[in-house]
Amino acid sequence: MSRSLAAVLIIAVSAFAFRPEPGFAGRSNNNETPRQANAILFQPCAFELESVSGPLKTLADSQHYTYTEYTNTVAPRPDGTSPATLDAFATLGNGGIVMIAAHGVTDRLLVECYPKSDAGRAARDARLQRLCDGTDQPGGVRLNCPTDVWRFSGVQEVVGAGGEVRSDPTDFGIGLSKAGIRKLFSPAAHTILVMGACNSFALRDAFPATIEYFGYTQTCLKQSIVKDAEKLFQRLVGTAFDGKAREVGSDGAILPNIPDGSCTAFGRGGFTKILRHAGPGNTTVAPIVAWIGVTDSCGGGDQAFTPRDKTFSQFGDANPVKGTVTFDTAMDTTRDPATVLTRGDDNGCQIELKNVMWVGNRQITFDIVLRQPGTFDLKVHKELALSQHNQRELDGNQDPRPFVSNGVGPNRDDYVAKNRCGS
């Protein structure tokens, strides 16, 4: 694959919607986060294909995932990054969001990449010999040659002086087959894997069906990959579509592995047409107060918090106001719900909250007793409203636009609802 054909896999294809609006079927609001709270970029050939680190680093910063970058198999590499080797590849199963940028074909992925030089070839051949002998065992795993691991390099077509066309290597590499990938990389459920290689959708069956997998069906361009990654990640963190398209989304019911037109990160489409997705679809990177009643074009909708922006005239213990907050993602219900949801800074009505309890793993119900006319706030605390699996904090409605935005990154953001008590 030539430098212009670098690939980072990501999301899929078409901008067509296959259902009339409003549809809602592609939105579940019954999501889970990845099991780990870290984002990992693995790009062994960045010296040749150029780095694609920007979009994933932005997502990690917004949603407070630990960010790790493996760049280039051999030096030089940017400060703060580590070598992209088979040993590092064997640790990618610990990632919650993983992005890989490398050369690929339908049955093999380049994992170690050495410069196109005599020294690079010698280093590659020596490393491969140690792998085949069993002297080097990445992650403590013995790889078999050539069934698991073997020579695999990027290539480019070159026209000779006589007009003949030949394929020349652009580097000297070591690649893993599907069997080799399975031995070293076993991601957990709801991992988001943005797999960076041309023809990479054909590698889907090297990974568990429970992950969100994005890949290309053909040769792909580095520039398109970066744009696809930016678009996907902006939706996942809520900076696109006002926080309404944060879940990955399901595949089309008519044509598999392409966007279904719903208001989800994948469903809205607009990506490179050779990009595909396969996976459960109900994955988010951090919890929010759910959006409900959103159209397929991400219009309208309401926030699943009541009461909000209401006026009440019922007072006393015998006439409580019923309240509910529903999250879009499975939550850590070991947290005391009476600390997750409390009165806010404004309590002019002298309210008292009673019967605050979890209902399932996504909802808190409560009663509000009003004591006098005035105003009052209700608050969901960012540091206590945490996702069940990787403890990501709430992305609420105070940052960046207080009481206007909801679920628009960054997370670690309280949710506050204002109300009034009449006379």
Summary of the structure (lengths in Angstrom):
residues: 423
radius of gyration: 24.8
end to end distance: 73.2
largest distance: 94.6
contacts: 1601
relative contact order: 0.17
helix: 19%
strand: 30%
